[in-house]
Amino acid sequence: MFNSSVVSYPDRGHFGNSQYRGNTTGKIIIDLIDNFLPCDGLFVDPAVGGGTTIDVVNHLCIANRFAGFDLHSGFNLIRDDLTSAVGQQADLIFFHPPYGGMIHYSGNMWGEPHKDDLSRMSEYDFEQALKLALVNISDATKAGGHYAVLIGNQRKKGRYLNWSSMTEQLAPDPLVEEIIKCQHNCVSDNRQYAKPLIRINHEKLLIFKKGQNTNAITDLEGILNGMSETFMANILVMLKRLFQCRDWTQKELFDTLAHLAKSSPYELFPAIDYLLKTEHFKMIDGRYTLA
Ligand SMILES: C[S@@+](CC[C@H](N)C(=O)[O-])C[C@H]1O[C@@H](n2cnc3c(N)ncnc32)[C@H](O)[C@@H]1O
C-alpha cells in the first residue's frame, strides 16, 4: 500500500518478463491495487507488454477480475473501444504507455513495425494518440473509479520531453495522486555521456479519478466547452499583454490585428469586443486601459 508520494523498489521482484524493455516492477501495481481496487472490483491493463500485471493478478488470486490487452496481441487502444473489449467498465485501469519513442516496441520487442504503435510516432502524433488513449481509458472507467498512468520523461537532442506533464494535461479527469517512482536497472545507467548531465532517475504514477459517466458524445461536448473557455482565456491574457504596452481605442486595436483576424479560423474580433467590456478593462475618453 502506498503511504508516501515517493516510492522505490530496488528489487523488481519476479513479476513479468524482465527482458521486455521498459517493463515495470509488479510491486508498484500491487500497491496501486491495495489502495484503489475495491473488493470484487474489476482491474484492466490495456498495454500489458511483458505481462507484469498478469503475473501480479495471478499472485493476488484476482485473475478472474482482470482483463489485459496489448497491441502485440491484437488490441489497439487508439482504434478499438476499450469498454467493448472488456465487456463492461472497470473499477481500476493501469496504463503503462511507451515513453514517446524512447523504446520501439513493434518491430523490436515483437512483430513488424505497426503504424498505431505509440512508440513509433512523431511527437505531435504521440500527443494526439495519447490523448485518444486516455479518453478511451477514462470512458472505460466506472464513475468513481480510478485510472493510473505510469510514465517517465525523456531527454532528446538537448530538450526535456516531459511526457508525464503532458499526460496530466491531456487526461480528461482530475488528478488525485502523484507518486514519484525511483528508477533502477535502466539500460541507460551504463551509458557514458560526452557532457555531464542530470540523469532522469524517476517515473511518475499519475492517478486520476473518474467523475461522472462519459461516452464519446459527452467527451466531444466537454472538449468543445473546454476549447471555447481556453480560447477566451488565452485571448484575455494576450489582450492584457497588449495593454501593458499602451492604451488603445478599439479601432486602433482592430486595425493592428486585422491581418490576424483575417487569417485566423477563430472569431477574434467578437472575442475582443466581448472581453473589452469585462471588468479587466476600463474606458477613459474613448481609450481602453487595464482596469
Ligand atoms: C512500457 S510497455 C508496457 C510494459 C509493461 N507494463 C511491462 O511491465 O512489461 C508499453 C506497451 O504499450 C504497447 N502499445 C503500444 N501502442 C499500443 C496501442 N496502440 N494499443 C495498445 N498497446 C500499445 C506496446 O506494445 C508495449 O507493450
Ligand as a Chemical Component Dictionary entry (heavy atoms), coordinates in Angstrom:
data_LIG
# 
_chem_comp.id                   LIG 
_chem_comp.type                 NON-POLYMER 
_chem_comp.pdbx_formal_charge   0 
_chem_comp.three_letter_code    LIG 
# 
loop_
_chem_comp_atom.comp_id 
_chem_comp_atom.atom_id 
_chem_comp_atom.alt_atom_id 
_chem_comp_atom.type_symbol 
_chem_comp_atom.charge 
_chem_comp_atom.model_Cartn_x 
_chem_comp_atom.model_Cartn_y 
_chem_comp_atom.model_Cartn_z 
_chem_comp_atom.pdbx_ordinal 
LIG C1  C1  C 0  6.057  0.371  -21.473 1  
LIG S1  S1  S 1  5.404  -1.015 -22.321 2  
LIG C2  C2  C 0  4.423  -1.808 -21.099 3  
LIG C3  C3  C 0  5.302  -2.629 -20.195 4  
LIG C4  C4  C 0  4.544  -3.472 -19.197 5  
LIG N1  N1  N 0  3.890  -2.658 -18.200 6  
LIG C5  C5  C 0  5.505  -4.434 -18.541 7  
LIG O1  O1  O 0  5.770  -4.305 -17.338 8  
LIG O2  O2  O -1 6.040  -5.307 -19.227 9  
LIG C6  C6  C 0  4.241  -0.264 -23.406 10 
LIG C7  C7  C 0  3.388  -1.230 -24.195 11 
LIG O3  O3  O 0  2.449  -0.465 -24.965 12 
LIG C8  C8  C 0  2.104  -1.258 -26.081 13 
LIG N2  N2  N 0  1.417  -0.411 -27.083 14 
LIG C9  C9  C 0  1.941  0.491  -27.946 15 
LIG N3  N3  N 0  0.982  1.038  -28.715 16 
LIG C10 C10 C 0  -0.198 0.478  -28.331 17 
LIG C11 C11 C 0  -1.549 0.611  -28.774 18 
LIG N4  N4  N 0  -1.890 1.441  -29.788 19 
LIG N5  N5  N 0  -2.507 -0.142 -28.169 20 
LIG C12 C12 C 0  -2.182 -0.996 -27.156 21 
LIG N6  N6  N 0  -0.914 -1.171 -26.708 22 
LIG C13 C13 C 0  0.073  -0.441 -27.279 23 
LIG C14 C14 C 0  3.437  -1.818 -26.539 24 
LIG O4  O4  O 0  3.272  -2.974 -27.337 25 
LIG C15 C15 C 0  4.120  -2.101 -25.195 26 
LIG O5  O5  O 0  3.979  -3.452 -24.845 27 
# 
loop_
_chem_comp_bond.comp_id 
_chem_comp_bond.atom_id_1 
_chem_comp_bond.atom_id_2 
_chem_comp_bond.value_order 
_chem_comp_bond.pdbx_ordinal 
LIG C1  S1  SING 1  
LIG S1  C2  SING 2  
LIG S1  C6  SING 3  
LIG C2  C3  SING 4  
LIG C3  C4  SING 5  
LIG C4  N1  SING 6  
LIG C4  C5  SING 7  
LIG C5  O1  DOUB 8  
LIG C5  O2  SING 9  
LIG C6  C7  SING 10 
LIG C7  O3  SING 11 
LIG C7  C15 SING 12 
LIG O3  C8  SING 13 
LIG C8  N2  SING 14 
LIG C8  C14 SING 15 
LIG N2  C9  SING 16 
LIG N2  C13 SING 17 
LIG C9  N3  DOUB 18 
LIG N3  C10 SING 19 
LIG C10 C11 SING 20 
LIG C10 C13 DOUB 21 
LIG C11 N4  SING 22 
LIG C11 N5  DOUB 23 
LIG N5  C12 SING 24 
LIG C12 N6  DOUB 25 
LIG N6  C13 SING 26 
LIG C14 O4  SING 27 
LIG C14 C15 SING 28 
LIG C15 O5  SING 29 
# 
